[in-house]
Structures are given as structure tokens and as C-alpha cells.
Amino acid sequence: MRKLITSTLMALFLATGLEANAQQAKAEVEHWPETAKKAAKAMMDKYGEPHQQTEDMLIWKDTGPFTHTIVYKEEVQHNFPMPHKDVLEQVINYDVPVEKFSDLARYDGSVIVERTKGTMAARCDKEAANYLALNLAHDIIQGTRTVDEAREMYAGVIMQMLQGEEHGYLQKLAFSLPEEDITNPDETTMDMSEVKRLKNN
């Protein structure tokens, strides 16, 4: 009986703590700029309370295909394909070939590639737009669309979304993610015995 009471109390304590954390996150974003506030509330409605939070960001881990979902308080002006504020960043594991970096930069400045970590991210104001950005980035990497074709399709799909249509690229990733380790720590190019000697001097 004592164990049952203890377990029940512990469950109530944890539930109360989780609810308090959720309330704290919601109270925090009430003072954020409008786009950031909307994105934060949308992600809390979808994924629950954030795993980490600061005064300037909320972070969720392992949200669907994304290793991280981050909502920033800071709103970054972005005019492609139409003026909006970038506040929602979502990260996937993806080994982008080095020769494609420039193409992705020309396609969308809010597609972010980190070679060492083996990740690619999209940062926009809505999750649907991030799905679209990543799907078209994948098409560019695979060579099935040029940069200009991807930019044109991006604008067209966003226009369709505003008209109430839901293209598949807005709803999920249209490609499989790697299961193996794709991090790239690069190669050591220094004489480490000399480095060690210098450090010990």
C-alpha cells in the first residue's frame, strides 16, 4: 500500500511539474514578437512542452524526422518567396555533398548545412514551409531540379498553400533519412606529436 501511495504521489508530482513547465513556456512566449509567438504555440500544441528553454528560444528533440526543432524569439527578415520572418528551425541528419553547398546557398539562404555534424536544416515561420524547403533541397542535391526550378516550385507551392491546397512536399519529407553515422570530423593535418610536445613545454 505504501509503495502504491508513493508511486501515485510521484506521478502527481511529475505531472504537476510538467504542467508547470508547460505553463512557464507559454507565459514566456507571450512577450515574444508575433511570428515567434505563433510558431512557439504551434509547436507546443503539436509536440508538447519543450525539452529545453531559455529567454530566447524553445528546443524540442526528436520531433518526427527532425533531430531538433527550435523556435527563436528573434525574428529574421526573409523575403523569399515573399516577405516573412524566420523563427522556426528544424534539423535533419543529411550528408550534403560539398559540391552542392553553393547550389543550396543560391536556392535558399535559410537552408543551413553543417558538414561536420552531418546535418541540414530549414528555418522559416511554419513547419510546412520547412518540409517544402528540405524536400526541394533534396531534389537539388539529387539533380532532379535546378536551383531556378526549385525556387520557382517553392513560390508556386506556397501560393497554392495560401489558396487552400496542400502539396505533398508541405506535409512530410519525400525521402528517407540515413540510419548510419554520417558525421564528418574531417582529417587531422597537423603533426600531433609536435602539437603534444609544444603543449607540454
Residue frames as qw, qx, qy, qz and C-alpha x, y, z in Angstrom:
[[0.000, 0.886, 0.463, 0.000, 0.00, 0.00, 0.00],
 [0.316, -0.784, 0.098, 0.526, 2.84, 2.38, 0.93],
 [0.408, -0.121, 0.597, 0.679, 4.54, 1.70, -2.45],
 [0.204, 0.623, 0.672, 0.344, 1.27, 2.41, -4.27],
 [0.138, -0.934, -0.257, 0.207, 0.79, 5.71, -2.42],
 [0.406, -0.587, 0.324, 0.621, 4.41, 6.68, -3.08],
 [0.376, 0.153, 0.678, 0.613, 4.07, 5.86, -6.78],
 [0.094, 0.797, 0.572, 0.171, 0.84, 7.83, -7.01],
 [0.248, -0.892, -0.062, 0.372, 2.36, 10.83, -5.27],
 [0.436, -0.353, 0.486, 0.670, 5.41, 10.67, -7.52],
 [0.306, 0.434, 0.690, 0.492, 3.20, 10.55, -10.61],
 [0.043, -0.915, -0.402, 0.012, 1.22, 13.54, -9.38],
 [0.379, -0.737, 0.154, 0.537, 4.43, 15.41, -8.59],
 [0.413, -0.080, 0.601, 0.679, 5.84, 14.76, -12.08],
 [0.191, 0.649, 0.650, 0.346, 2.55, 15.69, -13.76],
 [0.168, -0.931, -0.236, 0.222, 2.38, 18.90, -11.76],
 [0.423, -0.558, 0.337, 0.629, 5.98, 19.68, -12.67],
 [0.371, 0.203, 0.672, 0.608, 5.39, 19.05, -16.37],
 [0.064, 0.824, 0.536, 0.174, 2.28, 21.22, -16.33],
 [0.297, -0.862, -0.034, 0.410, 4.19, 23.96, -14.52],
 [0.433, -0.289, 0.497, 0.694, 6.97, 23.81, -17.11],
 [0.262, 0.490, 0.677, 0.483, 4.44, 23.99, -19.94],
 [0.091, -0.919, -0.380, 0.049, 2.74, 26.96, -18.30],
 [0.401, -0.688, 0.179, 0.578, 6.12, 28.64, -17.83],
 [0.402, 0.024, 0.605, 0.687, 6.98, 28.16, -21.52],
 [0.120, 0.704, 0.614, 0.335, 3.61, 29.56, -22.58],
 [0.238, -0.914, -0.203, 0.258, 3.96, 32.53, -20.26],
 [0.487, -0.435, 0.329, 0.683, 7.47, 33.18, -21.54],
 [0.325, 0.199, 0.618, 0.688, 6.45, 33.40, -25.21],
 [0.060, 0.831, 0.548, -0.081, 3.51, 35.73, -24.52],
 [0.136, -0.881, 0.067, 0.448, 6.00, 38.60, -24.64],
 [0.519, -0.113, 0.595, 0.603, 7.70, 37.42, -27.83],
 [0.237, 0.321, -0.338, -0.852, 7.19, 39.09, -31.23],
 [0.749, 0.199, 0.167, -0.609, 4.05, 37.92, -33.03],
 [0.751, 0.383, -0.493, -0.217, 5.53, 35.47, -35.55],
 [0.243, 0.336, -0.843, 0.344, 7.77, 33.86, -32.94],
 [0.444, -0.068, 0.589, -0.672, 4.84, 33.60, -30.52],
 [0.819, 0.246, -0.053, -0.516, 2.63, 31.90, -33.13],
 [0.640, 0.395, -0.659, -0.011, 5.36, 29.42, -34.07],
 [0.004, 0.289, -0.814, 0.505, 6.07, 28.60, -30.42],
 [0.616, 0.038, 0.441, -0.652, 2.40, 27.97, -29.66],
 [0.812, 0.335, -0.287, -0.382, 2.02, 25.83, -32.79],
 [0.499, 0.365, -0.768, 0.167, 4.99, 23.65, -31.83],
 [0.214, -0.178, 0.744, -0.608, 3.80, 23.34, -28.21],
 [0.758, 0.145, 0.166, -0.613, 0.37, 22.27, -29.47],
 [0.813, 0.368, -0.404, -0.200, 1.96, 19.66, -31.74],
 [0.655, 0.288, -0.630, 0.303, 4.95, 18.41, -29.71],
 [0.675, -0.618, -0.377, 0.145, 4.11, 19.35, -26.13],
 [0.326, -0.923, 0.128, 0.158, 6.35, 21.23, -23.76],
 [0.517, 0.726, -0.432, 0.134, 9.89, 21.96, -25.00],
 [0.892, -0.155, -0.298, 0.304, 12.76, 19.84, -23.71],
 [0.506, -0.240, -0.149, 0.815, 14.86, 22.95, -23.15],
 [0.108, 0.885, 0.352, 0.286, 14.09, 26.63, -22.97],
 [0.419, -0.165, -0.167, 0.877, 15.84, 29.93, -22.45],
 [0.133, 0.648, 0.265, -0.701, 14.64, 33.52, -22.62],
 [0.228, 0.571, -0.388, -0.687, 15.36, 33.48, -26.36],
 [0.480, 0.233, -0.729, -0.429, 14.47, 30.01, -27.62],
 [0.814, -0.130, 0.413, -0.386, 12.49, 26.81, -27.13],
 [0.250, 0.451, -0.824, -0.234, 14.02, 23.46, -28.12],
 [0.906, -0.025, 0.251, -0.340, 12.42, 20.09, -28.79],
 [0.097, -0.467, 0.849, 0.228, 14.41, 16.91, -29.52],
 [0.093, 0.055, 0.974, 0.198, 13.41, 14.06, -31.87],
 [0.476, 0.447, 0.339, -0.677, 10.23, 15.58, -33.28],
 [0.818, 0.523, 0.142, -0.194, 9.23, 13.26, -36.10],
 [0.847, 0.378, -0.008, 0.372, 12.05, 13.25, -38.68],
 [0.145, 0.855, -0.217, 0.447, 13.75, 16.23, -37.04],
 [0.642, -0.039, -0.550, 0.532, 16.64, 15.80, -34.62],
 [0.184, -0.361, -0.398, 0.823, 15.81, 19.26, -33.24],
 [0.046, 0.758, 0.479, 0.441, 13.01, 21.76, -33.56],
 [0.371, -0.295, -0.284, 0.834, 13.93, 25.23, -32.35],
 [0.062, 0.870, 0.401, 0.280, 11.77, 28.33, -32.09],
 [0.450, 0.009, -0.176, 0.875, 13.70, 31.56, -31.73],
 [0.045, -0.784, -0.401, 0.471, 12.43, 34.74, -30.15],
 [0.092, -0.532, 0.328, 0.775, 14.50, 36.69, -32.68],
 [0.669, 0.607, 0.413, -0.116, 12.70, 37.21, -35.98],
 [0.360, -0.334, 0.514, 0.704, 14.95, 37.25, -39.05],
 [0.517, 0.628, 0.045, -0.580, 13.55, 39.03, -42.09],
 [0.388, -0.073, 0.821, 0.412, 13.42, 36.79, -45.18],
 [0.423, 0.484, -0.031, -0.765, 11.86, 37.94, -48.47],
 [0.377, 0.222, -0.787, -0.435, 11.94, 34.65, -50.43],
 [0.281, 0.361, 0.636, 0.621, 9.47, 33.71, -51.80],
 [0.150, -0.791, -0.280, -0.523, 7.55, 36.53, -50.09],
 [0.012, 0.545, -0.472, 0.693, 8.31, 38.69, -47.04],
 [0.807, -0.475, -0.310, -0.165, 8.11, 36.77, -43.75],
 [0.259, -0.754, 0.526, -0.296, 10.04, 36.26, -40.51],
 [0.721, 0.160, -0.668, 0.092, 12.28, 33.22, -39.97],
 [0.433, -0.578, 0.438, -0.535, 11.81, 31.89, -36.43],
 [0.909, -0.135, 0.317, -0.235, 11.36, 28.11, -36.70],
 [0.262, 0.608, -0.736, -0.145, 14.42, 25.96, -37.39],
 [0.927, -0.098, 0.280, -0.227, 14.18, 22.20, -37.91],
 [0.003, 0.661, -0.734, -0.157, 17.17, 19.91, -38.36],
 [0.980, 0.105, 0.049, -0.161, 17.60, 16.56, -40.10],
 [0.583, -0.423, 0.598, 0.353, 20.55, 14.21, -40.50],
 [0.725, 0.668, 0.167, -0.006, 21.74, 14.59, -44.08],
 [0.613, -0.348, 0.372, 0.604, 25.16, 14.22, -45.70],
 [0.441, 0.869, 0.096, -0.202, 25.22, 17.08, -48.22],
 [0.797, 0.204, 0.158, 0.546, 27.95, 16.71, -50.85],
 [0.341, -0.539, 0.002, 0.770, 30.41, 19.60, -50.64],
 [0.185, 0.058, 0.533, 0.824, 29.91, 20.42, -54.33],
 [0.131, -0.635, -0.676, -0.349, 26.23, 21.14, -53.63],
 [0.309, -0.525, -0.427, 0.668, 26.79, 23.73, -50.89],
 [0.042, -0.201, 0.181, 0.962, 26.82, 26.68, -53.29],
 [0.239, -0.307, -0.709, -0.588, 23.67, 25.47, -55.05],
 [0.372, -0.595, -0.695, 0.156, 21.81, 25.26, -51.74],
 [0.244, -0.452, -0.209, 0.832, 23.00, 28.72, -50.75],
 [0.088, 0.038, -0.402, -0.911, 21.71, 30.14, -54.04],
 [0.302, -0.406, -0.802, -0.318, 18.43, 28.23, -53.65],
 [0.491, -0.768, -0.292, -0.291, 17.52, 29.42, -50.14],
 [0.206, 0.575, -0.502, 0.612, 19.67, 31.27, -47.64],
 [0.575, -0.419, 0.397, -0.580, 17.63, 29.76, -44.83],
 [0.986, 0.013, -0.165, -0.012, 18.68, 26.20, -45.66],
 [0.219, -0.814, 0.517, -0.148, 21.61, 25.59, -43.32],
 [0.929, 0.170, -0.322, 0.071, 24.19, 22.86, -43.87],
 [0.385, -0.761, 0.511, -0.108, 26.70, 21.70, -41.25],
 [0.706, 0.416, -0.568, -0.069, 29.21, 19.32, -42.80],
 [0.098, 0.378, -0.818, 0.421, 30.94, 18.29, -39.55],
 [0.484, -0.014, 0.629, -0.608, 27.67, 17.38, -37.82],
 [0.021, 0.113, 0.919, 0.377, 26.18, 15.83, -40.96],
 [0.161, 0.601, 0.675, -0.397, 23.00, 17.88, -40.77],
 [0.048, 0.297, 0.408, 0.862, 20.81, 20.07, -42.92],
 [0.002, 0.517, 0.640, -0.568, 18.22, 22.45, -41.50],
 [0.061, 0.563, 0.459, 0.684, 15.50, 24.74, -42.75],
 [0.150, -0.389, -0.482, 0.771, 14.43, 27.91, -40.98],
 [0.095, -0.424, -0.493, -0.753, 11.11, 29.59, -41.81],
 [0.337, -0.233, 0.314, -0.857, 7.93, 30.57, -39.96],
 [0.851, -0.032, 0.143, -0.505, 5.94, 27.34, -40.38],
 [0.598, -0.256, 0.755, 0.077, 6.75, 23.64, -40.28],
 [0.745, 0.527, 0.407, -0.026, 5.07, 23.07, -43.66],
 [0.366, 0.905, -0.217, -0.027, 7.44, 25.58, -45.26],
 [0.306, -0.646, 0.698, 0.040, 10.42, 23.80, -43.68],
 [0.751, 0.122, 0.648, 0.026, 9.26, 20.48, -45.16],
 [0.620, 0.768, 0.160, -0.010, 8.99, 22.18, -48.55],
 [0.070, 0.898, -0.432, -0.047, 12.44, 23.77, -48.27],
 [0.474, -0.440, 0.761, 0.046, 14.10, 20.48, -47.32],
 [0.768, 0.330, 0.549, -0.008, 12.29, 18.45, -49.99],
 [0.540, 0.841, -0.003, 0.027, 13.37, 20.86, -52.71],
 [0.160, -0.795, 0.583, 0.044, 16.91, 20.98, -51.31],
 [0.681, -0.128, 0.719, 0.053, 16.99, 17.19, -51.65],
 [0.716, 0.622, 0.318, 0.010, 15.83, 17.49, -55.27],
 [0.236, 0.919, -0.314, -0.018, 18.69, 19.91, -55.99],
 [0.402, -0.579, 0.709, 0.023, 21.20, 17.58, -54.35],
 [0.715, 0.119, 0.688, 0.036, 19.89, 14.62, -56.34],
 [0.124, -0.234, 0.561, 0.784, 19.96, 16.63, -59.57],
 [0.191, 0.508, 0.827, 0.148, 16.25, 16.27, -60.32],
 [0.093, 0.944, 0.312, 0.050, 15.71, 20.05, -60.18],
 [0.464, 0.402, -0.121, 0.780, 17.93, 23.02, -60.87],
 [0.196, -0.271, -0.445, 0.831, 18.20, 25.87, -58.38],
 [0.246, 0.041, -0.177, -0.952, 15.93, 28.04, -60.53],
 [0.525, -0.235, -0.699, -0.425, 13.37, 25.25, -60.90],
 [0.439, -0.340, -0.730, 0.399, 13.37, 24.66, -57.12],
 [0.042, -0.216, -0.257, 0.941, 12.88, 28.37, -56.39],
 [0.380, -0.057, -0.402, -0.831, 10.05, 28.57, -58.90],
 [0.551, -0.297, -0.763, -0.161, 8.36, 25.49, -57.44],
 [0.291, -0.254, -0.620, 0.683, 8.80, 26.79, -53.89],
 [0.175, 0.129, 0.062, -0.974, 6.94, 30.01, -54.75],
 [0.496, -0.097, -0.581, -0.639, 4.24, 28.09, -56.62],
 [0.508, -0.283, -0.805, 0.117, 3.60, 25.64, -53.78],
 [0.140, -0.257, -0.487, 0.823, 3.42, 28.46, -51.21],
 [0.328, 0.044, -0.193, -0.924, 0.88, 30.25, -53.41],
 [0.561, -0.191, -0.729, -0.344, -1.16, 27.03, -53.60],
 [0.376, -0.265, -0.743, 0.486, -0.99, 26.73, -49.81],
 [0.076, 0.174, 0.230, -0.954, -2.35, 30.27, -49.43],
 [0.508, 0.019, -0.381, -0.772, -5.22, 29.24, -51.71],
 [0.762, -0.200, 0.357, -0.502, -6.01, 26.25, -49.50],
 [0.897, 0.289, -0.323, -0.086, -4.26, 23.50, -51.47],
 [0.627, -0.623, 0.468, -0.010, -1.91, 21.04, -49.74],
 [0.638, 0.565, -0.521, -0.043, 1.02, 19.84, -51.84],
 [0.944, -0.204, -0.240, 0.103, 2.70, 16.66, -50.60],
 [0.577, 0.337, -0.322, 0.670, 6.01, 18.48, -50.13],
 [0.229, -0.595, 0.190, -0.747, 4.37, 20.56, -47.37],
 [0.821, -0.397, -0.066, -0.405, 3.32, 17.56, -45.30],
 [0.864, -0.391, 0.291, 0.126, 6.36, 15.31, -44.84],
 [0.143, -0.619, 0.647, 0.420, 9.82, 14.51, -46.12],
 [0.845, 0.424, -0.056, -0.321, 9.66, 12.87, -49.54],
 [0.603, 0.495, -0.606, 0.153, 12.93, 10.97, -48.99],
 [0.870, -0.389, -0.283, 0.111, 14.43, 8.57, -46.48],
 [0.178, -0.891, 0.375, -0.185, 16.87, 9.69, -43.82],
 [0.549, 0.400, -0.710, 0.185, 20.17, 7.85, -43.18],
 [0.836, -0.516, -0.137, -0.129, 20.34, 5.40, -40.32],
 [0.826, -0.010, -0.181, 0.534, 24.15, 5.20, -40.24],
 [0.377, -0.732, -0.042, 0.566, 26.55, 7.73, -38.73],
 [0.558, 0.660, 0.258, 0.431, 27.11, 10.48, -41.32],
 [0.282, -0.926, 0.081, 0.239, 29.08, 12.91, -39.21],
 [0.741, 0.531, -0.068, 0.405, 32.28, 14.16, -40.84],
 [0.550, -0.771, 0.016, 0.319, 35.03, 15.01, -38.34],
 [0.424, 0.865, -0.270, 0.006, 37.40, 15.62, -41.30],
 [0.895, 0.125, -0.228, 0.363, 41.13, 14.74, -41.28],
 [0.507, -0.784, 0.096, 0.345, 43.96, 15.77, -38.99],
 [0.652, 0.695, -0.032, 0.302, 46.54, 17.72, -40.99],
 [0.110, -0.860, 0.414, -0.278, 48.95, 18.66, -38.19],
 [0.577, 0.233, -0.725, 0.297, 51.81, 16.69, -36.68],
 [0.652, -0.658, -0.192, -0.324, 50.17, 15.72, -33.40],
 [0.814, -0.230, -0.253, 0.470, 53.43, 14.61, -31.82],
 [0.336, 0.270, -0.072, 0.900, 54.73, 18.14, -32.35],
 [0.383, -0.620, -0.200, -0.654, 51.47, 19.61, -31.01],
 [0.810, -0.509, -0.291, 0.033, 51.79, 17.44, -27.89],
 [0.676, -0.017, -0.203, 0.708, 55.43, 18.48, -27.43],
 [0.080, 0.446, 0.031, 0.891, 54.52, 22.17, -27.68],
 [0.575, -0.627, -0.254, -0.460, 51.67, 21.78, -25.21],
 [0.846, -0.402, -0.265, 0.228, 53.97, 20.11, -22.70],
 [0.513, 0.296, -0.182, 0.785, 56.56, 22.88, -22.86]]
